[in-house]
Amino acid sequence: MKIPCFRKPLAIVISAACLLSSQAVFASSVRNVPVHAMFAKTSTVHLTLHNISDAVVELKVGDQVITIAAGKTISVNVPPGTRIVTNTATKLHPAGELVFEAASDFNNATVSIG
């Protein structure tokens, strides 16, 4: 079977366009991001703890006990998986209750405690 003469140049043009467009996709700016930056998890989680109550709150962050004055905030850097537990009872939380567990997804989050 003989192919009409106008189909050969059309096939060549389409083939060339496909080859060139695939290279253009790979040259996009998204490819310039380092691979480790796209999949990196933070080794520490930065949290701001905000005491929204009218009393002093004592928390156990990992193994460390911290005190936050009424209405004040405090910043902490903790490894993912660190548990924040009330060390003293508050209006909303009995002593020893889990308030928050740090995870990489919550980096730069503010945790309100009352």
N, C-alpha and C positions, 0 to 999 in steps of 0.2 A: 504494500500500500504506500502510495506516494503522499507525503505531507505537503499541503499547500505552502507556497513560498513565503507568505506573510506570517506563518506560525513559527518558523525557525527563529527569525529575529526577535519575535515576541517572547519566545521561550528563553532566549539568551538574555534579554533585558530583565525578565522576571528572576532568572537565576542569579544574575549579577546583583540585583536589588536585594535579594534575600541574603546573599553572602555579605554584602556591605552593611546591611541593617543589623545583622547579628553581631558584627564587630562594634558597631556604634552602641549597642546595648551594653556590651561588656566594658566599654570605655566611659560609662556614666560615672558621675561623681559619687554615687553610693559605694562603688567598689573601692574608693580611696579611704574608707573608714577601716582602721585596723581591726582584724578579726577579733582580737582579745577585747576590744572596746565594745563590740556588739554583744558578747556573751559573758562579760565580766560581772561578777557579783561582788558587792562591797565587802571588805573584810571587817569593817566596823560600821555600826549604824549610829548616826547622829540623831538624838532625840531631844526634844524640849519637853520637860515635865512641868505642867502648869497646875498649881494648887488653886482650885476654884472655890474652896471652902473658906470659912471664916476662922479656921483653927489651923494650928501647925500640923503638918502631915509628916509622918516618918515612914520611909519606904526602904525596902531592902532590894537593892539593884545588884543582882548576882549575889556576891558575898558581902558587898559593901552596904552599910546603912547610911542613908542620907536624910536630912531634914529639910523640908521646904516650908517657909513661912507662909502665912495666910495671904492669898492673892499674888504670890510671887512665882517666878519661873526659874528653872535651873536647866542647864544643858549638860547632857552626858553623851559620851561615846562608848558604845558597848558592842561586843561581838554578837553576831546573829545567834539567836537561841537564848539570849539572856532573859531571865524572868524577872519582872518587876512585881513585887509583892508588898502589900501593906504590912508594916511592922506594928502599927498601932491602929485601932479601930477609928473609922470615920463615920459620917452620917450614912454613907452609901455602901461602905465596904467594912466587913469585920476584919479583925487582925488576922493576918496570914492568908488573905485572899489574893489570888492572882489578878493583877490589874492589866498587865500587858506582857506579851512576849515579843522581843525584838526580832525583826526579820529584815532582810535586805530590801524588800519592797517598801518598807516604812522609813527609809532613810530621809532625814530632814522633816519628820513628822512631829506634830505637837500632841502630847497626850495630856488630857485634862483629868485631874484627879480631885474628887470632892468628898 
